Amino acid sequence: MREEQDDLALQELPPLEGMRKLVANTFDHFIRSPALIRLMSIENIHFARHLKKSTSVKPLYAPLLQTIRSLLVRGQEAGVFRRDVDPVDLYISMSGLAYFYLSNRHSLSWIFDQPLDEPNRLEQRRAHIVEVILGYLQHDGEAVPRPSKCRGNPVQTARRA
């Protein structure tokens, strides 16, 4: 997936266009690689047991993070992207928006009586994901405060589980 997306080439584009393409490419790759979605789901059921044995997967993500950082910095310098963006969180968000929809489209289609697999619906979702991510990046208000480390914080509770 990473090699196919040619992340480094996106660094040559204006930041907004490069980020738009990165988000769209991520969704498109999941569409073209349905086996990847199943593989990721199964691997996570097993707590990444097999992935942790790989020496080749982790290095594939360095160019991705380099591209995201480069686009963010250039976008921030140009005044088009907010400054408080974590590159890892951003990638997880863009990937998660695509992955959840595609990994659950069969059950969601049945639940909502909507054919979520149709080409026009997939294109609609792709555009939605791009706009959600770009809307976040272009939001110029104050950052949302991080959750406190209080006793009832669900993030802290999940870490203990």
Rosetta constraint file for C-alpha pairs under 8 A:
AtomPair CA 1 CA 5 HARMONIC 6.32 0.50
AtomPair CA 1 CA 29 HARMONIC 6.86 0.50
AtomPair CA 2 CA 6 HARMONIC 6.90 0.50
AtomPair CA 2 CA 7 HARMONIC 7.27 0.50
AtomPair CA 2 CA 60 HARMONIC 6.11 0.50
AtomPair CA 2 CA 61 HARMONIC 6.87 0.50
AtomPair CA 2 CA 64 HARMONIC 7.35 0.50
AtomPair CA 3 CA 7 HARMONIC 7.74 0.50
AtomPair CA 3 CA 60 HARMONIC 7.28 0.50
AtomPair CA 5 CA 25 HARMONIC 6.75 0.50
AtomPair CA 5 CA 26 HARMONIC 7.88 0.50
AtomPair CA 5 CA 29 HARMONIC 7.98 0.50
AtomPair CA 6 CA 10 HARMONIC 7.36 0.50
AtomPair CA 7 CA 11 HARMONIC 7.38 0.50
AtomPair CA 7 CA 22 HARMONIC 7.43 0.50
AtomPair CA 7 CA 63 HARMONIC 6.42 0.50
AtomPair CA 7 CA 64 HARMONIC 5.65 0.50
AtomPair CA 7 CA 67 HARMONIC 6.11 0.50
AtomPair CA 8 CA 12 HARMONIC 7.78 0.50
AtomPair CA 8 CA 63 HARMONIC 6.37 0.50
AtomPair CA 8 CA 64 HARMONIC 7.39 0.50
AtomPair CA 8 CA 66 HARMONIC 7.83 0.50
AtomPair CA 8 CA 67 HARMONIC 5.83 0.50
AtomPair CA 9 CA 13 HARMONIC 7.74 0.50
AtomPair CA 10 CA 18 HARMONIC 5.09 0.50
AtomPair CA 10 CA 19 HARMONIC 7.82 0.50
AtomPair CA 10 CA 21 HARMONIC 7.56 0.50
AtomPair CA 10 CA 22 HARMONIC 7.32 0.50
AtomPair CA 10 CA 67 HARMONIC 7.00 0.50
AtomPair CA 11 CA 15 HARMONIC 7.58 0.50
AtomPair CA 11 CA 18 HARMONIC 6.57 0.50
AtomPair CA 11 CA 67 HARMONIC 5.79 0.50
AtomPair CA 11 CA 70 HARMONIC 6.58 0.50
AtomPair CA 11 CA 71 HARMONIC 6.33 0.50
AtomPair CA 12 CA 18 HARMONIC 7.72 0.50
AtomPair CA 13 CA 17 HARMONIC 6.22 0.50
AtomPair CA 13 CA 18 HARMONIC 5.12 0.50
AtomPair CA 14 CA 18 HARMONIC 5.91 0.50
AtomPair CA 14 CA 71 HARMONIC 7.88 0.50
AtomPair CA 15 CA 19 HARMONIC 6.02 0.50
AtomPair CA 15 CA 71 HARMONIC 4.85 0.50
AtomPair CA 15 CA 72 HARMONIC 7.02 0.50
AtomPair CA 15 CA 74 HARMONIC 6.15 0.50
AtomPair CA 15 CA 75 HARMONIC 5.13 0.50
AtomPair CA 16 CA 20 HARMONIC 6.10 0.50
AtomPair CA 16 CA 71 HARMONIC 7.78 0.50
AtomPair CA 16 CA 75 HARMONIC 6.89 0.50
AtomPair CA 16 CA 80 HARMONIC 7.54 0.50
AtomPair CA 16 CA 134 HARMONIC 7.85 0.50
AtomPair CA 17 CA 21 HARMONIC 6.19 0.50
AtomPair CA 18 CA 22 HARMONIC 6.16 0.50
AtomPair CA 18 CA 71 HARMONIC 6.91 0.50
AtomPair CA 19 CA 23 HARMONIC 6.22 0.50
AtomPair CA 19 CA 68 HARMONIC 7.62 0.50
AtomPair CA 19 CA 71 HARMONIC 6.76 0.50
AtomPair CA 19 CA 134 HARMONIC 7.72 0.50
AtomPair CA 20 CA 24 HARMONIC 6.22 0.50
AtomPair CA 20 CA 130 HARMONIC 6.07 0.50
AtomPair CA 20 CA 134 HARMONIC 7.18 0.50
AtomPair CA 21 CA 25 HARMONIC 5.77 0.50
AtomPair CA 22 CA 26 HARMONIC 6.17 0.50
AtomPair CA 23 CA 27 HARMONIC 6.59 0.50
AtomPair CA 23 CA 94 HARMONIC 6.10 0.50
AtomPair CA 23 CA 95 HARMONIC 7.83 0.50
AtomPair CA 23 CA 129 HARMONIC 7.43 0.50
AtomPair CA 23 CA 130 HARMONIC 5.79 0.50
AtomPair CA 23 CA 133 HARMONIC 7.73 0.50
AtomPair CA 24 CA 28 HARMONIC 6.11 0.50
AtomPair CA 24 CA 126 HARMONIC 6.38 0.50
AtomPair CA 24 CA 127 HARMONIC 7.72 0.50
AtomPair CA 24 CA 129 HARMONIC 7.87 0.50
AtomPair CA 24 CA 130 HARMONIC 6.32 0.50
AtomPair CA 25 CA 29 HARMONIC 5.98 0.50
AtomPair CA 26 CA 30 HARMONIC 6.50 0.50
AtomPair CA 26 CA 94 HARMONIC 7.60 0.50
AtomPair CA 26 CA 95 HARMONIC 6.51 0.50
AtomPair CA 26 CA 98 HARMONIC 7.45 0.50
AtomPair CA 27 CA 31 HARMONIC 6.40 0.50
AtomPair CA 27 CA 95 HARMONIC 7.34 0.50
AtomPair CA 27 CA 98 HARMONIC 5.30 0.50
AtomPair CA 27 CA 99 HARMONIC 7.74 0.50
AtomPair CA 27 CA 126 HARMONIC 6.41 0.50
AtomPair CA 28 CA 32 HARMONIC 6.26 0.50
AtomPair CA 28 CA 126 HARMONIC 7.96 0.50
AtomPair CA 29 CA 33 HARMONIC 6.00 0.50
AtomPair CA 30 CA 34 HARMONIC 6.15 0.50
AtomPair CA 30 CA 36 HARMONIC 7.08 0.50
AtomPair CA 30 CA 37 HARMONIC 6.90 0.50
AtomPair CA 30 CA 98 HARMONIC 7.36 0.50
AtomPair CA 30 CA 99 HARMONIC 7.11 0.50
AtomPair CA 30 CA 102 HARMONIC 7.59 0.50
AtomPair CA 31 CA 102 HARMONIC 7.54 0.50
AtomPair CA 33 CA 37 HARMONIC 7.22 0.50
AtomPair CA 34 CA 38 HARMONIC 6.75 0.50
AtomPair CA 35 CA 39 HARMONIC 6.03 0.50
AtomPair CA 36 CA 40 HARMONIC 6.00 0.50
AtomPair CA 37 CA 41 HARMONIC 6.18 0.50
AtomPair CA 37 CA 99 HARMONIC 7.00 0.50
AtomPair CA 37 CA 102 HARMONIC 7.75 0.50
AtomPair CA 37 CA 103 HARMONIC 6.20 0.50
AtomPair CA 38 CA 42 HARMONIC 6.17 0.50
AtomPair CA 38 CA 103 HARMONIC 7.48 0.50
AtomPair CA 39 CA 43 HARMONIC 5.98 0.50
AtomPair CA 40 CA 44 HARMONIC 6.11 0.50
AtomPair CA 41 CA 45 HARMONIC 6.34 0.50
AtomPair CA 42 CA 46 HARMONIC 6.54 0.50
AtomPair CA 43 CA 47 HARMONIC 6.40 0.50
AtomPair CA 43 CA 48 HARMONIC 5.03 0.50
AtomPair CA 43 CA 49 HARMONIC 7.03 0.50
AtomPair CA 43 CA 50 HARMONIC 7.05 0.50
AtomPair CA 43 CA 51 HARMONIC 7.26 0.50
AtomPair CA 44 CA 48 HARMONIC 5.27 0.50
AtomPair CA 46 CA 50 HARMONIC 7.99 0.50
AtomPair CA 48 CA 52 HARMONIC 5.99 0.50
AtomPair CA 49 CA 53 HARMONIC 7.16 0.50
AtomPair CA 50 CA 54 HARMONIC 7.12 0.50
AtomPair CA 51 CA 57 HARMONIC 7.75 0.50
AtomPair CA 54 CA 58 HARMONIC 7.84 0.50
AtomPair CA 55 CA 59 HARMONIC 7.80 0.50
AtomPair CA 56 CA 60 HARMONIC 7.01 0.50
AtomPair CA 57 CA 61 HARMONIC 7.44 0.50
AtomPair CA 58 CA 62 HARMONIC 7.61 0.50
AtomPair CA 60 CA 64 HARMONIC 7.60 0.50
AtomPair CA 61 CA 65 HARMONIC 6.35 0.50
AtomPair CA 62 CA 66 HARMONIC 6.11 0.50
AtomPair CA 63 CA 67 HARMONIC 6.04 0.50
AtomPair CA 64 CA 68 HARMONIC 6.22 0.50
AtomPair CA 65 CA 69 HARMONIC 5.99 0.50
AtomPair CA 65 CA 87 HARMONIC 6.57 0.50
AtomPair CA 65 CA 88 HARMONIC 7.26 0.50
AtomPair CA 66 CA 70 HARMONIC 6.04 0.50
AtomPair CA 67 CA 71 HARMONIC 6.08 0.50
AtomPair CA 68 CA 72 HARMONIC 6.00 0.50
AtomPair CA 68 CA 87 HARMONIC 6.10 0.50
AtomPair CA 69 CA 73 HARMONIC 6.04 0.50
AtomPair CA 69 CA 87 HARMONIC 6.20 0.50
AtomPair CA 70 CA 74 HARMONIC 6.13 0.50
AtomPair CA 71 CA 75 HARMONIC 5.86 0.50
AtomPair CA 72 CA 76 HARMONIC 5.92 0.50
AtomPair CA 72 CA 81 HARMONIC 6.69 0.50
AtomPair CA 72 CA 85 HARMONIC 7.87 0.50
AtomPair CA 73 CA 77 HARMONIC 6.06 0.50
AtomPair CA 74 CA 78 HARMONIC 6.13 0.50
AtomPair CA 75 CA 79 HARMONIC 6.13 0.50
AtomPair CA 75 CA 80 HARMONIC 5.20 0.50
AtomPair CA 75 CA 81 HARMONIC 5.01 0.50
AtomPair CA 76 CA 80 HARMONIC 5.88 0.50
AtomPair CA 76 CA 81 HARMONIC 4.76 0.50
AtomPair CA 76 CA 82 HARMONIC 6.15 0.50
AtomPair CA 76 CA 83 HARMONIC 6.04 0.50
AtomPair CA 80 CA 137 HARMONIC 7.88 0.50
AtomPair CA 80 CA 138 HARMONIC 5.90 0.50
AtomPair CA 81 CA 137 HARMONIC 5.05 0.50
AtomPair CA 81 CA 138 HARMONIC 4.83 0.50
AtomPair CA 81 CA 139 HARMONIC 7.42 0.50
AtomPair CA 81 CA 140 HARMONIC 7.80 0.50
AtomPair CA 82 CA 137 HARMONIC 5.59 0.50
AtomPair CA 82 CA 138 HARMONIC 5.85 0.50
AtomPair CA 82 CA 139 HARMONIC 6.31 0.50
AtomPair CA 82 CA 140 HARMONIC 5.92 0.50
AtomPair CA 84 CA 143 HARMONIC 6.93 0.50
AtomPair CA 85 CA 89 HARMONIC 7.66 0.50
AtomPair CA 85 CA 90 HARMONIC 7.01 0.50
AtomPair CA 85 CA 137 HARMONIC 7.62 0.50
AtomPair CA 86 CA 90 HARMONIC 6.14 0.50
AtomPair CA 87 CA 91 HARMONIC 6.24 0.50
AtomPair CA 88 CA 92 HARMONIC 6.18 0.50
AtomPair CA 89 CA 93 HARMONIC 6.12 0.50
AtomPair CA 90 CA 94 HARMONIC 6.28 0.50
AtomPair CA 91 CA 95 HARMONIC 5.95 0.50
AtomPair CA 92 CA 96 HARMONIC 5.64 0.50
AtomPair CA 93 CA 97 HARMONIC 6.06 0.50
AtomPair CA 93 CA 133 HARMONIC 7.82 0.50
AtomPair CA 94 CA 98 HARMONIC 6.63 0.50
AtomPair CA 94 CA 129 HARMONIC 7.15 0.50
AtomPair CA 94 CA 133 HARMONIC 6.65 0.50
AtomPair CA 95 CA 99 HARMONIC 5.90 0.50
AtomPair CA 96 CA 100 HARMONIC 5.77 0.50
AtomPair CA 97 CA 101 HARMONIC 6.51 0.50
AtomPair CA 97 CA 129 HARMONIC 6.46 0.50
AtomPair CA 98 CA 102 HARMONIC 6.25 0.50
AtomPair CA 98 CA 126 HARMONIC 7.70 0.50
AtomPair CA 98 CA 129 HARMONIC 7.20 0.50
AtomPair CA 99 CA 103 HARMONIC 5.75 0.50
AtomPair CA 100 CA 104 HARMONIC 5.91 0.50
AtomPair CA 101 CA 105 HARMONIC 5.56 0.50
AtomPair CA 104 CA 108 HARMONIC 6.00 0.50
AtomPair CA 105 CA 109 HARMONIC 5.68 0.50
AtomPair CA 105 CA 116 HARMONIC 5.94 0.50
AtomPair CA 105 CA 117 HARMONIC 6.93 0.50
AtomPair CA 106 CA 110 HARMONIC 6.50 0.50
AtomPair CA 106 CA 116 HARMONIC 7.57 0.50
AtomPair CA 106 CA 117 HARMONIC 7.90 0.50
AtomPair CA 107 CA 111 HARMONIC 6.14 0.50
AtomPair CA 108 CA 112 HARMONIC 5.91 0.50
AtomPair CA 108 CA 113 HARMONIC 7.92 0.50
AtomPair CA 108 CA 114 HARMONIC 7.83 0.50
AtomPair CA 108 CA 116 HARMONIC 7.62 0.50
AtomPair CA 109 CA 113 HARMONIC 5.46 0.50
AtomPair CA 109 CA 114 HARMONIC 4.85 0.50
AtomPair CA 109 CA 115 HARMONIC 5.35 0.50
AtomPair CA 109 CA 116 HARMONIC 5.50 0.50
AtomPair CA 109 CA 117 HARMONIC 7.97 0.50
AtomPair CA 110 CA 114 HARMONIC 6.89 0.50
AtomPair CA 110 CA 115 HARMONIC 7.99 0.50
AtomPair CA 115 CA 121 HARMONIC 7.56 0.50
AtomPair CA 116 CA 121 HARMONIC 5.71 0.50
AtomPair CA 116 CA 122 HARMONIC 6.74 0.50
AtomPair CA 117 CA 121 HARMONIC 6.64 0.50
AtomPair CA 117 CA 122 HARMONIC 6.33 0.50
AtomPair CA 118 CA 122 HARMONIC 6.19 0.50
AtomPair CA 119 CA 123 HARMONIC 6.16 0.50
AtomPair CA 120 CA 124 HARMONIC 6.15 0.50
AtomPair CA 121 CA 125 HARMONIC 6.19 0.50
AtomPair CA 122 CA 126 HARMONIC 6.13 0.50
AtomPair CA 123 CA 127 HARMONIC 6.24 0.50
AtomPair CA 124 CA 128 HARMONIC 6.17 0.50
AtomPair CA 125 CA 129 HARMONIC 6.18 0.50
AtomPair CA 126 CA 130 HARMONIC 6.35 0.50
AtomPair CA 127 CA 131 HARMONIC 6.20 0.50
AtomPair CA 128 CA 132 HARMONIC 6.07 0.50
AtomPair CA 129 CA 133 HARMONIC 6.24 0.50
AtomPair CA 130 CA 134 HARMONIC 6.08 0.50
AtomPair CA 131 CA 135 HARMONIC 5.65 0.50
AtomPair CA 132 CA 136 HARMONIC 6.26 0.50
AtomPair CA 133 CA 137 HARMONIC 6.25 0.50
AtomPair CA 134 CA 138 HARMONIC 5.96 0.50
AtomPair CA 135 CA 139 HARMONIC 5.99 0.50
AtomPair CA 147 CA 153 HARMONIC 7.16 0.50
AtomPair CA 148 CA 153 HARMONIC 6.95 0.50
AtomPair CA 149 CA 153 HARMONIC 6.29 0.50
AtomPair CA 149 CA 156 HARMONIC 6.94 0.50
AtomPair CA 151 CA 156 HARMONIC 7.68 0.50
AtomPair CA 152 CA 156 HARMONIC 7.82 0.50
AtomPair CA 152 CA 157 HARMONIC 7.29 0.50
AtomPair CA 153 CA 157 HARMONIC 6.32 0.50
AtomPair CA 154 CA 158 HARMONIC 6.02 0.50
AtomPair CA 155 CA 159 HARMONIC 6.39 0.50
AtomPair CA 156 CA 160 HARMONIC 6.55 0.50
AtomPair CA 157 CA 161 HARMONIC 6.47 0.50
